[in-house]
Amino acid sequence: MGVWKTASAACLLGSLGPVAFAQAVAPEAPAEASRVSLTADNVYVLEEENLVVAEGNVQAEYEGRVMTADKLTYNRLTAKVRAQGNVVVLEPDGTQRFADEIETDADLANGYAANFAMRTPEGATASANLATRENETYNTLDRAIFTACALCEGDSTPTWAIRARKAVFNEESGMYSYRDAVLEVAGIPVIYLPYFAHPDPEAERRSGFLFPTVGSSSKRGIVYQQPYFWAISPYQDLTVSPMLNTKVNPLIELDYRKRFWSGQVNFNGSFTYEQNFDSDGEKFGEKEWRGHIFGNGKFQITDNWLWGFGVEKASDDLYTRRYDIDGENEQRGLYTNQPRLLLSQVFAQGQSSNWYADASLLTFDSLRFDDAREDAIADVLPLGYAERVFDLDKYGYASVNVSTAYLTRDAGADSLRTSVGSEWSVRKVLPGGILAEPFAEARFDHYQIDDFPAAGDSSSVERAFGTAGLEVSYPFFRPGKSVDITIEPIVMGAVGTSGANEDAIPIEDGNYFELDTSSLFEGNAQVGYDLYEGDSKISAGISTVARWKSGVEFSALAGKRWRNRNDPAFDEPSGLDGTSSDWVGAFALELGNPLSIQAKVRLDDETLEMNRIDTGLNLSLDRVKANALYYQIKQDVSQSGQRQEGVLLTSEVSVTDNYFLLYGLQRDIEGNRDIRHSLGVGYEDDCSRFELVFERSEQIDRQLGPSDSVLFRFALKSLGNVGSSNFD
């Protein structure tokens, strides 16, 4: 709507001529600042009509702005300026404005433009039969049309456009409003809005209604959710989103954000008064208030310290799935959560160049169908860690650390652990290019245990242990014309204390460990605190890297681990059972942008059969984009005790420059079922993206069973995501 202050300014100043230019300059501005260059085939004065007229190839230049027209007239009596015939105003930023005729007062307060149009450098266009300006405040377009899509030569139908009977821009309030607006897609009317308004993109945030979400669900029937954005202040806002459902009672969703001088908070919550219901919307149980809240915050205390919190609560196990609420597995603090477990935490964190510390309080709520298991999930009140690192110059690095964890639960052992430890290592290059890294570590643990049968009458357990060893590698490098190859044999040997793993200590943080290439050459391969890999051990492997001049790279690392005795504390899935581990390997092939492949394998130490494989593929060709994951785990090494095999695939194939196909698959091969299977088509250009996807899910969780859905979603350039419909 800035057309009036730009186009009419050029018309006015261009018509008055050099003598009048100086008179229009503000007193504090130099006269030279508003000089206008005016050219025309013919300029003359009509004394009887009191008109100044410029005709033929009229061009006026003012502060980088250029206006051209067939004719320009200035009425000295009424102080009105009129530009006629092929009027074009070119802005310094490249924006073009067109009209058949423009007329305005000398003070730019009132005016009109007939057959007005505008085109931005980004390709957005707007047009109207008539554009008028009143009282320096209201700018009105009659029979307006707007699109952010650039039109190709010979193409008169944009991908999307908004038509309105009237569009008004109020400069005082900074608001755009539309009457009888219609959203058209490919020239076809899709959505009619009797009234629609939004703030000027360059203005401050404003309160108002956002685009609604409309859909249909077998659980909730026809769904309509209308968000309202409330800009409470420049640093806080609230979005209220009532959801109407034909099968169940309404729900209200709230999103609150606030920024402080030292941090910010974010909350998402909802509530409703309703019974439980199944996949078909059949209700059961008592009607009661139900809801959820997800939130987090982080605040800077000093340059080195901050504190924060994360909260996740739901009234029912299946509440978020019944109402399709997102955000369950987002990270809201120092720690992330497992699927279908809610984690609430309060934490403090500090660090500098040579020290680190954190402390947290963690509580868990299970959304899984197992009350006994939920009672066995421990709350951690608190969990703390601190470390100080010392640079010993040529003698390497040393560190001391302290850790504590107090675990309490409704069913099972409560425990308090306090640990103090130290580590040291140094890296040396020996004659001949041999790399040697001696290391040592020691730790003392104190446990206070209650209600743990293996502890007997003892409620206190203490232990001290350590490990010392040496890692040696000898890299061989062979440069070549087309490929450089590095081969590096690696051997690690270490000696540690025996008998560190006592039956009286409950295993809390080591249940899901599995030896792989990332821990193969560690003196203590076991992560966590409750289990410790002592005794004597040797690891041997070989690393290979090949780099082609073309940018292709292949890397591989493989090896295994031997121990002097079997520690019964380690089970077969961990890979540290017995005296000889399985063979472990990791491989990666990077072909640049088109293709990358990664794989991790675990082979039986005796038969070399595949015990486990995890592979990933990323493909990005001219018309094909795909991400695939495949895994297979034998029963003997599976943490669940069951064989697992599955695949996860997402892909997009461009059929033409604009149309594409979508395909997604999450399949449990061992269970012979599709957890999620989707197929869709889509369209995309420079200003929009449309997707129509059919999805089938065979996931079952108590009363919520398999479902089919049709998803329709689209995004429009400059308007963002307009909405999505979800049909179950």
C-alpha positions, -999 to 999 in steps of 0.1 A, spaced: 0 0 0 30 23 0 22 30 -36 6 63 -26 36 78 -8 59 67 -36 41 70 -69 23 103 -61 54 118 -46 72 113 -79 42 127 -98 39 158 -76 76 167 -75 81 159 -112 53 182 -122 63 213 -103 96 217 -119 129 229 -104 116 262 -90 89 245 -69 113 217 -57 131 240 -33 98 252 -18 88 216 -10 119 209 10 116 207 48 133 237 65 159 214 81 167 196 49 190 210 23 173 220 -10 196 198 -29 182 167 -11 149 168 -30 161 177 -65 140 160 -92 151 153 -127 122 157 -151 123 150 -188 95 151 -214 90 157 -251 69 188 -244 62 210 -213 38 239 -214 15 260 -192 -23 265 -199 -29 299 -182 -67 299 -185 -70 264 -169 -41 272 -145 -24 239 -155 12 228 -159 14 200 -185 42 176 -195 36 153 -224 53 126 -243 78 101 -227 75 118 -193 101 107 -168 107 119 -133 136 107 -111 136 114 -73 160 98 -47 164 67 -68 127 64 -77 117 67 -113 82 74 -127 73 73 -163 39 83 -179 25 95 -212 12 127 -196 16 146 -163 -6 175 -152 -4 199 -122 -34 220 -113 -19 251 -96 -53 261 -83 -64 228 -67 -28 216 -61 -37 182 -76 -13 161 -97 -25 137 -124 -3 112 -143 -20 95 -172 -12 67 -197 11 38 -189 21 51 -155 50 31 -141 68 37 -108 101 19 -103 113 17 -67 150 16 -56 145 -20 -44 132 -31 -78 94 -30 -70 73 -19 -100 40 -2 -98 16 3 -127 -16 22 -134 -35 37 -162 -40 69 -142 -29 83 -109 -43 115 -92 -34 129 -58 -34 160 -37 -2 180 -34 1 169 3 -5 132 -7 -35 130 17 -60 119 -9 -58 102 -43 -66 73 -66 -51 50 -91 -71 33 -119 -63 -2 -130 -35 -5 -105 -9 -33 -104 23 -40 -85 52 -66 -89 80 -71 -63 115 -83 -71 106 -117 -56 78 -122 -82 48 -113 -60 20 -94 -78 -11 -75 -68 -37 -57 -89 -70 -38 -84 -96 -21 -105 -93 10 -84 -69 20 -56 -78 50 -34 -61 68 -5 -80 88 21 -68 111 50 -33 97 49 -45 66 68 -68 45 47 -56 28 15 -83 8 -3 -81 -16 -33 -114 -25 -50 -116 -59 -67 -81 -68 -56 -60 -99 -63 -27 -109 -48 -3 -138 -53 33 -145 -43 38 -167 -74 60 -154 -103 41 -158 -136 60 -172 -165 57 -157 -199 24 -166 -215 10 -179 -181 -19 -159 -167 -30 -183 -139 -8 -184 -108 -5 -215 -85 -24 -197 -58 -40 -163 -54 -62 -143 -30 -91 -124 -45 -111 -99 -25 -140 -76 -31 -122 -49 -11 -88 -48 6 -79 -20 31 -46 -10 47 -49 12 78 -16 29 82 -25 41 117 -32 6 130 -8 -12 106 -35 -37 96 -46 -52 63 -82 -63 61 -101 -81 33 -138 -84 25 -152 -114 7 -118 -130 2 -114 -162 -18 -82 -184 -19 -78 -198 -54 -55 -227 -63 -47 -230 -100 -76 -206 -107 -101 -228 -87 -117 -213 -56 -109 -233 -25 -116 -213 6 -140 -184 11 -135 -160 40 -161 -132 45 -135 -113 65 -98 -118 68 -72 -95 84 -35 -95 92 -9 -70 104 17 -54 81 47 -77 79 69 -48 88 48 -38 118 50 -50 153 33 -82 164 -5 -79 165 -33 -100 181 -57 -118 158 -71 -151 145 -47 -175 127 -55 -200 100 -77 -228 113 -72 -265 110 -100 -285 96 -102 -323 93 -119 -355 100 -110 -383 124 -126 -417 131 -118 -410 168 -132 -375 171 -153 -370 140 -152 -338 120 -126 -315 137 -123 -277 135 -96 -259 155 -94 -221 154 -63 -205 169 -63 -170 182 -29 -152 188 -28 -127 216 3 -105 216 3 -97 253 34 -76 250 66 -74 229 81 -102 249 52 -125 256 22 -140 237 -5 -166 242 -22 -187 214 -57 -200 224 -69 -228 201 -104 -242 208 -110 -275 190 -145 -285 181 -153 -323 175 -185 -338 164 -180 -371 183 -165 -358 215 -166 -327 236 -145 -296 227 -109 -292 237 -89 -260 243 -52 -259 235 -29 -232 249 6 -221 238 23 -195 260 58 -180 254 76 -153 274 111 -139 271 130 -125 300 162 -105 303 180 -137 312 160 -164 294 126 -176 282 98 -201 289 75 -220 266 44 -239 276 19 -260 256 -12 -274 273 -47 -285 267 -78 -295 287 -112 -310 281 -141 -325 301 -148 -359 285 -148 -397 288 -122 -420 273 -129 -432 238 -115 -458 213 -105 -456 177 -141 -454 165 -151 -427 190 -170 -451 213 -169 -436 248 -163 -455 280 -155 -447 316 -163 -417 337 -165 -382 323 -138 -360 340 -113 -332 334 -84 -344 312 -54 -326 298 -17 -323 293 11 -298 298 45 -297 281 69 -269 290 105 -258 293 126 -228 303 162 -218 305 178 -189 323 214 -176 324 226 -170 359 262 -159 352 285 -162 322 294 -197 333 261 -209 349 225 -214 338 195 -232 351 164 -245 335 134 -269 337 113 -292 316 78 -305 325 58 -332 308 25 -343 323 -7 -360 310 -39 -370 327 -42 -403 308 -18 -428 291 -35 -424 257 -45 -387 259 -19 -374 235 -27 -401 210 -65 -397 212 -62 -360 205 -31 -362 182 -10 -339 203 26 -335 192 57 -328 212 58 -358 235 95 -367 227 111 -333 224 142 -325 245 133 -300 272 164 -300 293 198 -318 298 182 -352 293 160 -368 267 134 -394 272 124 -428 258 92 -432 238 60 -432 258 77 -420 289 72 -385 302 102 -368 318 101 -337 341 134 -322 351 150 -292 369 187 -287 362 217 -264 366 247 -264 344 281 -247 345 312 -248 324 344 -230 314 376 -239 296 388 -264 322 358 -275 343 322 -287 339 293 -293 363 256 -301 363 229 -311 387 194 -324 379 162 -336 395 143 -361 372 109 -376 376 92 -401 351 56 -410 342 50 -440 320 23 -440 293 28 -477 287 4 -504 297 23 -519 326 15 -506 361 41 -528 377 68 -515 354 57 -479 361 61 -485 398 96 -498 392 107 -467 373 130 -447 395 129 -409 401 163 -394 403 165 -369 432 192 -357 425 217 -365 397 250 -346 397 284 -346 380 315 -323 381 349 -325 365 381 -305 365 407 -309 338 444 -302 342 468 -295 314 501 -312 323 519 -299 291 542 -326 278 528 -351 304 493 -350 289 460 -343 306 446 -353 340 411 -348 354 393 -354 387 355 -359 388 328 -365 413 293 -379 407 262 -387 427 228 -402 420 199 -409 444 172 -432 429 138 -437 446 109 -458 434 75 -471 446 85 -508 439 121 -520 441 154 -508 455 162 -473 465 199 -464 461 223 -436 467 256 -436 449 285 -412 454 316 -416 432 350 -399 430 374 -406 402 404 -395 383 418 -401 348 451 -394 330 464 -399 294 492 -386 272 498 -391 234 533 -396 221 548 -401 187 576 -426 189 605 -431 164 593 -445 131 558 -429 134 543 -452 160 516 -435 181 515 -445 217 489 -434 243 493 -446 279 463 -440 302 451 -447 337 419 -443 357 407 -449 392 374 -446 410 358 -450 444 321 -457 448 299 -457 478 264 -471 477 236 -468 502 209 -494 492 174 -501 506 150 -529 496 174 -548 473 173 -586 480 209 -593 468 223 -568 493 210 -589 522 213 -572 555 239 -548 542 226 -514 533 261 -500 525 285 -511 497 319 -496 490 344 -504 462 376 -491 447 390 -500 414 412 -488 386 427 -496 351 460 -488 335 469 -495 299 484 -485 266 470 -479 231 494 -483 202 488 -476 165 510 -475 134 494 -456 105 506 -463 70 499 -437 44 501 -442 6 494 -412 -15 483 -418 -51 474 -399 -83 437 -407 -78 433 -420 -43 451 -416 -9 450 -446 14 456 -448 51 458 -481 69 462 -481 107 465 -512 129 455 -505 165 462 -525 197 450 -516 232 461 -535 263 450 -528 299 451 -543 333 424 -536 359 412 -547 393 390 -578 395 357 -583 413 344 -548 410 309 -560 401 292 -571 433 258 -587 434 248 -563 462 248 -534 437 216 -529 416 223 -523 379 205 -491 370 226 -474 342 242 -504 324 213 -525 312 213 -514 275 251 -512 269 265 -530 238 301 -531 227 308 -515 193 336 -497 175 331 -465 196 341 -483 228 363 -511 214 396 -494 225 385 -480 258 402 -493 290 368 -496 305 344 -503 277 313 -503 300 296 -469 302 278 -458 333 287 -464 369 270 -496 382 290 -520 361 328 -518 356 350 -538 332 380 -546 353 405 -575 348 430 -577 319 419 -571 284 433 -566 249 416 -551 219 429 -553 183 416 -538 151 424 -521 119 413 -488 105 412 -480 68 405 -447 50 405 -442 13 400 -407 -2 397 -402 -39 406 -369 -55 370 -367 -68 357 -364 -33 346 -400 -27 356 -414 7 355 -449 21 363 -456 58 362 -488 78 371 -499 114 369 -535 126 382 -555 155 375 -575 186 383 -577 223 397 -605 246 395 -607 284 415 -629 308 383 -642 325 346 -643 322 327 -618 344 292 -631 350 279 -595 355 280 -590 317 253 -607 296 256 -617 260 238 -587 245 265 -564 261 292 -581 241 315 -583 272 305 -618 282 330 -646 281 366 -641 273 362 -632 236 339 -606 222 321 -608 188 338 -591 159 325 -555 156 328 -532 126 317 -499 112 318 -488 75 310 -457 57 309 -447 20 306 -411 10 299 -403 -26 293 -366 -20 258 -353 -24 243 -382 -44 248 -411 -20 262 -420 15 260 -454 32 268 -462 68 267 -496 84 275 -512 118 279 -550 121 284 -576 148 297 -610 138 297 -641 160 333 -647 173 332 -684 164 310 -688 133 312 -653 119 274 -654 115 257 -620 115 245 -613 150 235 -577 143 235 -552 114 224 -515 113 226 -497 80 216 -463 68 214 -449 33 210 -413 22 203 -408 -15 200 -374 -33 200 -377 -71 185 -353 -96 149 -365 -91 152 -390 -62 156 -383 -25 155 -411 0 166 -420 35 165 -457 45 174 -476 77 176 -513 80 183 -534 111 185 -570 121 193 -583 156 195 -620 165 176 -632 195 207 -641 214 221 -606 214 188 -587 216 181 -567 247 144 -578 245 153 -615 241 135 -616 207 147 -615 172 142 -581 156 142 -570 120 128 -539 104 131 -511 79 124 -474 79 121 -456 45 112 -421 34 115 -410 -2 104 -384 -27 106 -389 -65 102 -359 -89 81 -370 -119 83 -336 -135 98 -303 -125 67 -296 -103 50 -330 -96 64 -356 -73 56 -389 -55 60 -396 -18 66 -430 -3 72 -439 34 75 -473 51 81 -483 87 79 -521 87 84 -546 114 97 -575 92 99 -599 121 64 -592 131 51 -591 95 33 -558 99 36 -522 87 39 -499 117 33 -471 92 29 -472 54 23 -441 33 19 -432 -4 12 -398 -18 15 -373 -46 25 -336 -45 31 -304 -64 57 -278 -57 69 -246 -73 86 -214 -62 56 -202 -42 37 -232 -29 38 -269 -20 9 -293 -19 8 -329 -6 -19 -355 -6 -9 -386 13 -26 -419 22 -13 -435 53 -20 -469 70 -9 -476 105 -12 -510 122 1 -498 156 -21 -510 184 -21 -495 219 -50 -508 241 -82 -492 228 -65 -474 199 -60 -498 170 -51 -498 133 -62 -467 114 -62 -453 78 -58 -416 71 -56 -392 43 -34 -362 49 -38 -330 29 -13 -302 36 -1 -272 17 22 -243 23 20 -209 5 50 -186 1 47 -155 22 16 -169 40 33 -199 56 14 -232 64 -22 -224 56 -35 -256 72 -37 -294 71 -66 -318 71 -63 -352 88 -88 -379 78 -86 -412 98 
